Amino acid sequence: MAALQPVHAALLDTVTGSSSSTNSEAELSRKFLHYLILQRDVEERIERRLYRQGKILGGVYVGRGQEAICVGSGMVAEPDDMLFPCHRDLGLYFIRGIHPRNVFAQYMGRVGGLTNGRDGNMHMGDLSKRIVAIISAMAASVPVAAGAGMAMKYLGLKSIVFNYFGDGATSRGDWHEGINLAAVQKAPVIFICNNNQYAYSTPLEKQMACHHVADRAPGYGIPAEIVDGNDVWAVYNATKRAADHCRAGNGPYLIECKTFRMTGHSAHDGGDYVPKHMWDEWGAKDPIARLERRMIDRGEATRAEIEGIRLAIQNEVDEAIAWADASPYPDPSTLLTNVYEEPPR
């Protein structure tokens, strides 16, 4: 197959424009919109088409309704910062330059995926792009992220770590151990909670007695703030404050992003345990619709321009699926490749 080209990056250039007169906020809003729509479209194809067509096996978990968290925070990260995404943070991969083709191939178990067909799921990373692969167990990435932050501090780097998790993870022991370690060692880690109100089917009030995840931070002596997780600009600005704090050597920072999972826990879960009024209330707060209204109200884009962005992304995603579907399955003879360390000759 031909070498992959970052087609969506070229598209983004046309979305953001290159004129020096372009307002920086307007340009950033267009970038936000691009990644929000791209994540939404890619995940809808994965969950509602490919999975139901039998082309994807195993679990499928998407971030519908909470895309603003990974997009807003991911745009703050610098190239040498390390990202520890959770299973609803697909936008981080696109921001780091991973093509939708590779994501579709990953889910379909093809060699074009990030694990070369070793996993047909979201367990993917790319250390060359400073993305650490997802760890399924809730909160298991938190102590690892703390260790990565400690390593950066030890090496005298200005780089920081972005660690993502859900509200349910904050009720596990390894979350508290990792947070405590990072706090004591003043590790430069931004801990970002996707508080989507449910840990699978357990509502927030039945898994913690405090009102907010951020209430846990003072016990570890670290700052925290609560932000509207459906407002990409609010997430972006909060993350900038957190990044400045960490880069200054002040230790970790916790951001709790209030949002809602506008789907079941996974593709096989209908979410019947969620009261209907919550779907309606949070549906009105859709992060993509909110950003579009802001852009139109501020004169940063017209409705026709936004529809043009949507259509261009849709075409790119169509091409990406076709490419991934044509990508072969891995050769069985390579089954043990990259599984064991090769002994020295």
N, C-alpha and C positions, 0 to 999 in steps of 0.2 A: 504493500500500500504506500501511497505517497506520504511524505512527511506532513504532519499536521501544521496548519497555519492558524494563528489566532484570529479567525474570521470575526469573532464577536468583538475583539479589540479594535479591529478596523471599523466595525460598525459604530463602536463607542466614539471613535474620533469624529465621525460624522454627526453623532448625537450631540457631543459637547461643543463642537466647533473649534476653530483655531484662531479666530479673530482676537487681536489684542484688546479690542474694545468690549469683549464679552465680559459681562459682570461676573465676578468670581462666584457669588452666591448662586446666580442663575446657572452657571456652568456646573457647580457642584450638585445642584438640584437635579439637573439632567443626568448626571452620573448616577445619583441615587436612584432615579426613576428607572434607568436602564437596568441596573442590577436587581431592583425589586421585581420588575416585570420578568426579567430573565429567570430568576429563581422560581417565581410563581408558575411560569409557563413550563419550565423543565420538570418541576415536581408534579404538575398536573398531568403531564404526559406519562411520567413514571407511575403515579398512583392510579390514575383513572383510565389509562389506556393500556400501556405495556404490561402492567401487572395483571389486569383483567383479561388480557389476550394470552396470558400464560407465558409471556416472554421473560418475565422476571419471577424468580422463585425466592422464597424466604420473606422476611419482614420488609415492609416499606414504611418509612417514617418521614413525614414532611413538615415543613414549617409554615403552612398556609396561615396567614394572618399575623405572623410574628416576624416577617422578613426584615422589618426595619431595624431589628436589633443587630443582626450580624452585618447588615449593609452599613448602617450608621457607624457602628464601632469599627468595622473592618476598614473603612476609608480613613481612619485615623492611624492605623498601623503602618509602620515604616517597613521597607523590604527586609531588614534584618531582624525584625521582631518575630517571635514565634507564636503561632496560632494553635490552640487546642480546641477545635470545634466540637460541638455536640451534634446529635443526629438531626437537628433542625436548622443548621447553620450553613446550608449549601452555598449561599451567596459569597462566603469567604473564599471558596475555591475559585469562583469566577473572578473575584477581585484580584486574586493572586495570579491570574492568567491561565488557569486551567480551562480547557475548552469544553463546552457541553458535549461534544462528541465523546470525549474520554469518560465523562460521567455516565452517559447512556451505555457505553460499552462496559463500564464497570458493573452497572446494575444487571446487564444482560450476560455477564460472565465471559466476555470476549477479551482477546489479547489486547485490544485497544484501550482497555480500562487501566486504571491506575495500579491495579494489582495483577495485570496481565492475565486476567481470567481466574485468579486464585480465589476470588471472593465475588459473589454476585450481589453485593449489598453495599451499605454505606460505610463499611470498614475500610476506609481509604485515606491515604495521606500522601504527601510528597515532601520529603525532607529537603529536596533541592529548593523548594519554594517556602521552606520553614513552616510547613503544615504537618502537625503530628497526627497520625491516624486516630480515628475515633476509638475509644474504649467503651464497650457496651455497658458494663456495669456502672450504675449511677454513681457519680462522684469519684470513680476510680482515677480519673485524670487529674484531680485536684492536687494530690500529693506529688504527682509527676510534674505538674506545672510548677509547683513550689520548688522542686529540685532544679528544674530548668532555670528558674529565676535566680536561684542561689548560684548556679554555675555562671550565669551572665555577670552577676555581681562579683564573683571570685575572679573572673577574667578581666574585670575592669571595663566591661562593655556598657554602652548606653542603651543597648537593646532591652526590650521588655517583653513580657509574656501576656498574651490574651487567653484567658481560660473561660470556657462557656459551659453552662450546666443548667438544669431545670430546677424548679422549686423543690421537687421531691428529693433531689440529691442533697439538699441542705439539711435533711433529717437523717442522714447517714453518718456513721462514725468517721469514715475516711475523709468526708468533707471537712469535718471539724479538725481532724488531725492535720490535714493539709493546710487549712487556713491558719491554724496555730503555728505550724512550722514556718510558713511564709511570714507571719507577723513577727515572730521572735527573731528570725534571720533578716528581717527587712528586705525580703526578696521583691524585686520589681515585677509584680504580677497584678494585672487587672482581672479581678474575678467578676464575671458578668453572668448574672442570673436571668434566665428566660422564665420569668414567673408567669406561666400561662394558666394558673388557677387550678390545674389538675396534675397529680402524679399518677399517670395512667387514668384510673377512674376515681382516685381518692381526692376529694376537694380539699383546698388549702386548710380550711378550718378544722379538718379532721386529722391533719398530720402535724400541725404546730399550734402552740398556744399563743405565740406572739402574733401581732397583727401584720408584721412585715418581715420579709427575709432580712432586710437591712437592720432590723432590731438585733440581729445576732452579732453584728460587727463590733459594737462597743466592748463586748466581753473579751475580744481579742486585741483591743486597743488599736483598731484600724478604722479609718474613715469610710463612710458609706453614704450613698445617696439613692433616692428613689426617683425614677424617671418614667415618663410615659413611653412605654415600649412600642407604641404604634405611631409615634412621631419620630421619623428618621432624623430630623434636625435636632430634636431634644436628645436623642441617643448620641448623636455625633458630638454635640457640645459637651455632654457629660463625660464622654470618653476622652475628649481632649483635656478636660480638667484632671481626669484620672491619670492620663499619660504624663502630663506635666508633673504630677505628684510623684509618680514612679521614677521618671527619668532624673528627678532631682535627688534621688537616693533616700526617699522618705518611706520606703516600704510599700506594701500592697494596698489596694483600694478595691472596695466592693461597690458594684452598681447593680441595683435591683430594677429590672425593666418589667413594668406591669403590662401584660399583654393577655392574649387568649388564643388558644389553639382552635382554629376554625375548621377542625376535622376531628376524626377519632384519633386515639393514641397511635394507631397504625392503620394500614389499608384494610385490615380485616376487622376493624373495630368501628361500629357505627356511631359510637358516642351517645347511645340512648340514655345514659345516666345523667347527661347534661340538661338542666332545665331549659325549655324552649326560649324563655325570655333572655337567657344569656347569649344564645346564638344571634338573636335580633339586636341586642344592645351592642355587642362587640362587632357584629357585621357592619353597623353604622360607623364604626371607627376604623374601617379597613385602612391599613397604612398606605396602600397605593392610591386609593381614592383621595385620601387626605392630602398626600403630596401633590397630586394632580390639581386639586382645588387651590392649593397654595400657589402653585406655579401659574395657574390661569389668573388668579386674583392679583398676583404681583406683576403680571405682564411678562412672565418668563417663558411662556409657551402658549400656543393656542390649542384648542381641542383637536383641530386637524393635525397639528404637529405631533401631538401625543398619540393619536391614532396611527400616524406614520411610524412612530417608534415601535408601537405594538406590532404592526404588520411586519416591519423589518426583522424584529426578534422572532416572530412566528416563523418566518421563512428560514431563518438561520437554524431554528430548532428542528424544523422539518428536515433540513439537510443533515443535521447532526444525527437524527434518528436513523436516517437512511444509511449514513456512513457506519454507524455502530452496528446496525443490523447486518451489514455486509462484512463486518469484521469477523474473522474466523474464531472458533473456539481454540483454546490452547492445545498444543500437541501433547498427548499423554506422556510422551517420552521426556518431557520437561517437568514432570510432576514434582520432582525433588529439587529443582533449581531454586536457589535462594531460600531453601528451607533450613539447610544445615550449613554451617561454616565449612568451607573447604579446608582440609588439613594442609599444612605446609609441605611442599615437595622437598 
